[in-house]
Amino acid sequence: MKTLKTGIFFFILLVIALPTNAQNTLMAETMRSEGKIYVVVAVASIVIIVLSVFMINLDRKVSRIEKKINSK
């Protein structure tokens, strides 16, 4: 019963999302034809890289602090 409710829920979300997909395609085509899509991809890539580096550094700092706490 739970899987049936989940399936119906995702089907409704899919039906709702279909009309918005057509609009996004037009926007993507326009940006691609003007060359702006590359700027969007570059900015998104930079954001993902910066967040990844930040998370790795944060994990290293937390690991160092945990080792100090456990050694005392």
C-alpha positions as CSV (number, residue, x, y, z in Angstrom):
1,M,0.0,0.0,0.0
2,K,2.8,2.4,0.9
3,T,4.6,1.7,-2.5
4,L,1.3,2.4,-4.3
5,K,1.0,5.8,-2.6
6,T,4.6,6.6,-3.4
7,G,4.2,5.6,-7.0
8,I,1.1,7.8,-7.4
9,F,2.9,10.7,-5.7
10,F,5.8,10.5,-8.1
11,F,3.4,10.2,-11.1
12,I,1.7,13.4,-10.0
13,L,5.0,15.1,-9.7
14,L,6.0,13.9,-13.1
15,V,2.8,15.2,-14.7
16,I,3.2,18.6,-13.0
17,A,6.9,18.8,-14.1
18,L,6.2,18.1,-17.8
19,P,5.0,21.5,-18.9
20,T,7.8,23.3,-17.1
21,N,10.3,21.1,-19.0
22,A,9.2,22.5,-22.4
23,Q,9.7,26.1,-21.2
24,N,13.2,25.3,-19.9
25,T,14.2,23.8,-23.3
26,L,13.3,27.1,-25.0
27,M,15.4,29.0,-22.5
28,A,18.3,26.6,-22.9
29,E,18.2,26.9,-26.7
30,T,18.2,30.7,-26.4
31,M,21.2,30.7,-24.0
32,R,23.0,28.2,-26.1
33,S,22.5,30.2,-29.3
34,E,23.8,33.3,-27.6
35,G,26.8,31.5,-26.0
36,K,25.6,32.3,-22.4
37,I,25.2,28.7,-21.5
38,Y,28.9,28.3,-21.2
39,V,29.0,31.1,-18.6
40,V,26.3,29.3,-16.6
41,V,28.1,26.0,-16.8
42,A,31.4,27.6,-15.8
43,V,29.8,29.4,-12.8
44,A,28.1,26.2,-11.6
45,S,31.3,24.2,-12.0
46,I,33.2,26.8,-9.9
47,V,30.6,26.7,-7.2
48,I,30.7,22.9,-7.0
49,I,34.5,22.9,-6.9
50,V,34.6,25.6,-4.2
51,L,32.0,23.7,-2.1
52,S,33.9,20.4,-2.5
53,V,37.2,22.0,-1.4
54,F,35.5,23.6,1.5
55,M,33.9,20.4,2.7
56,I,37.2,18.5,2.4
57,N,39.1,21.1,4.4
58,L,36.3,21.1,7.0
59,D,36.4,17.3,7.3
60,R,40.2,17.4,7.8
61,K,39.9,20.1,10.5
62,V,37.1,18.1,12.3
63,S,39.2,14.9,12.1
64,R,42.2,16.7,13.7
65,I,40.0,18.0,16.5
66,E,38.5,14.6,17.1
67,K,42.0,13.1,17.3
68,K,43.1,15.7,19.9
69,I,40.0,15.1,22.0
70,N,40.4,11.3,21.8
71,S,44.1,11.4,22.7
72,K,43.5,13.4,25.9
